[in-house]
């Protein structure tokens, strides 16, 4: 996906929140999948 986006001059955004840094936050939820 990343290479295809680069070839097509598409931007990729990563949105982060303060919940990423807390215990049992967003990152913990994704890591448990």
C-alpha positions as CSV (number, residue, x, y, z in Angstrom):
1,X,0.0,0.0,0.0
2,X,2.8,2.5,0.9
3,X,4.7,1.9,-2.4
4,X,1.5,2.3,-4.4
5,X,0.6,5.5,-2.6
6,X,4.1,6.9,-3.3
7,X,3.9,6.0,-7.0
8,X,0.5,7.7,-7.2
9,X,1.7,10.8,-5.3
10,X,-0.8,10.1,-2.5
11,X,-0.3,11.5,1.0
12,X,-0.7,9.2,4.0
13,X,-1.7,10.8,7.3
14,X,-1.3,9.2,10.8
15,X,-3.5,10.8,13.3
16,X,-2.4,10.4,17.0
17,X,-4.2,11.4,20.2
18,X,-3.3,11.7,23.8
19,X,-5.0,8.3,24.3
20,X,-2.1,6.7,22.5
21,X,0.2,7.3,25.5
22,X,-1.9,6.0,28.3
23,X,-2.1,2.5,29.7
24,X,-4.9,0.6,28.0
25,X,-5.2,3.3,25.4
26,X,-5.6,3.1,21.6
27,X,-2.1,1.5,21.1
28,X,-2.8,-1.2,23.7
29,X,-6.1,-2.0,22.0
30,X,-4.5,-2.3,18.6
31,X,-1.6,-4.3,19.9
32,X,-3.9,-6.9,21.5
33,X,-5.6,-7.7,18.1
